Amino acid sequence: MKVDIFPTKIFRYHIEDHAPIKERVEQYYEEHKLETSTPEGWNCNLFTTFGTKMFPIVECMEEFGHVFDEFQDEARIPGNLLLTDLWLNCYDRTNWQDKHIHAPGQWSGVYYVHFDPNEHKGTQFYHPNETLLACQGEEQNTIIPWVTEGDLIIFPAWLEHSAPMNKSSKLRSTISFNFLITEEVYEGGEFDPEKLIVDGGVS
């Protein structure tokens, strides 16, 4: 009998008021898609705002707040949630991102802004014991959860994942983020999303 004693959980939610965020991403990408460069240490081909130290899509912040509340209730993790990194990724045809983790950190997420499940593939997650399983002859060491436009997935920051190559002519875009939960009460004053600094670790 096979028993999984250390299962890894991911959480999927859906943003109801999706249209304004999608519209803002389209506008920003068209205005800035020639200005980006690949962040140091990344093995990829895509447009990203990571490393620019500013996040332009403030329309998502209120909607994310509802999701964070639901996540903490479902995961049974009380405390103060602190968003540490937030950035936009846009994948045109043949764009992709190699396997990576978000470290250091507790939790990460990806919100699917432009996504056609008939044309695109979701985030590919890798089994934590991928190498060991491969040595034992097990070939199914990855999983791509089914998602659609407007979905948001939260997962442990240490879980390896990648963005498969976009083979469609349709844009695939995501908003990625990292956060931690602490028991300490935040006393930093009112939060201004327009001044959010997104200078995180390796992604």
N, C-alpha and C positions, 0 to 999 in steps of 0.2 A: 504494500500500500504506500502510495506517495503522499507526503504531507508537506505543504509549504508552511514553514514555521516563521519565516520573516517576510511576509508579503509587503510590497511597496504600494502605497496608495497615491492616486492622483485624483483631483477633484475637478468636475466639469460644471460650468454654469453658463448662463446665457444673458447677454445684455439686451434688454428690451428696446431701449431708445437708441438704436444702433445708427440710424440714418445720419444724424448730425456729425457723428464721429467719422463715418466713412467719407462724407462730403469734405470735411476739414482735411483729412489725410490726402484725398485726391488733390485738393488745392495746394497743400504744402509740397507734395511730391512733384507736381508739375513745375512749381516755382524754384525748387532746390535740387532736383535730381542730378544735376551736373556738378554740384558743389561738394559731394561727399568723397571720402577716401577710406580705404580699408583700415580699421583700427589695428594697432600693433599687436601681433600675436594671433590674429584671426586668420583662419584658412577658409576663405569664402569668396563669393562674388555677389554683391548685393549693395543696395543703398541703405545706409543706417545713420541714425543720429547719435549713436553711442559714441561717447568721448567728446561730444560738442559742449557738454556741461549745461545745456539748456534743453527743455522738452517743450515742443511747440503745440502739442495737441491737448490743450487744457480741457477740452470738451468731455474727455473720458473720466475726469477725476471724480465727479459726483456719482457716475454710474459704477465706478470701481468700488466706491465706498460701500454701496449696497452689497456687492459681492463679497467684500472682505468681512462684513458682518455675518453673512450667511456661512462663509467658510469657517470662521472661528466657532460658530455654533455647531456646525456639522463635525468639525475636527476635534471639538472639545478642547480648544486651546485658548483659555482666557488670557487677558493681558492687553497691553497697549501695542497696537500694530504700527510699525514704522516703515514707511516706504523709503527704500534707500537708493534705488535706481529705476529709471523709466526711459525707454527709448523706442524709436520707430524703425522697423525694418520693411523694406520694399523689394520684392523679387520680380523682376521682369523675366522674360523667357530666357532660359539657361542659367538663371541665377540660383544660388544654393548656399548652404552653410554647413561646414563639416561638424563632426561630433565634438561636443564640448560640455562643460559644466559651468555653473555660475557660482564661483567661489571667491572670497568667503561669503557665506550667507546661510540662511535657514530655509527660506521658501522662494520659489520663482514662479512666474506665470507668463502665459502667452495668450493674447487676445487676437482673434482672427477677424481683421477688418475687411479685407478683400479676400474672399475665399469661396470657390465653387467646388463642392465635393465631387462633381463630375469631371473636373479639370485638374484639380490640385490634390496634393497629398498633405496630410497634417504632419505635425511634429513626430519624428521617429524617436522612440525611447529605447534605450539599450539595457538589457538585463545587467544588474550590478555584478553578477558572476559570469559575464559573457565569455571571457576567455576560458574559464574552467569548464563551462558547459560545452564550448566548442571542442575542447580536448576530449570530452566524453562522447563526442559524436552528435550532440544535440544541435540542430541547425536553426531552430526557431528561437533566436536570442533577442529579437527586437519586436516591438509592437507599435503600430500607428493607430491611435484611437480615432474613431470616427468623429469628425467635427463638421460644423457648417458655419457660415458667416454669422458673426455675432457671438459665437461661443468663446468662452474663456476657460483655460485649463490652469490649475495651480498644482505644482509638484515640488518635491524636495529639491533644493538647489544643487545637491550633490549628484543627482540622477543624470547620467549622460544622455544627450539628445542631439538631434541634428535636424536641419531643414532640407528635405530631398529637393533635387533640382526641379525647378519649375519648367515643365515641358509644354506649357500652354502659352498662347499669346495673351492670355488674360493676366492682369496684375494680381499677384498674391502679396498681401501686406499684413503685418502683425505689429502689435505693440507688446513689447516684452518688459518685464519688471522683476525686481527683487524686493523682498521685505523680510523683516524679522519681527518677532513678538516678544515683548519684554514685560515683566511684572512692574517695572518702574513707570511712574506716571510722567508723561511728556510735559515739560514746563517751558517749552521754547516759544510760546506765543502763538498767534494765529498763523495758520498755514496758507501761504500764497503759492498756488501751483505755477504761476508765471515765473517764479523765481526758483523753481525746483532745480537743484543741481544733481546731475546724473553722472557722477564720476566714480564708477564702481570697479570691481576687480575683473579678472579675466572672464570673458564670456564667449 
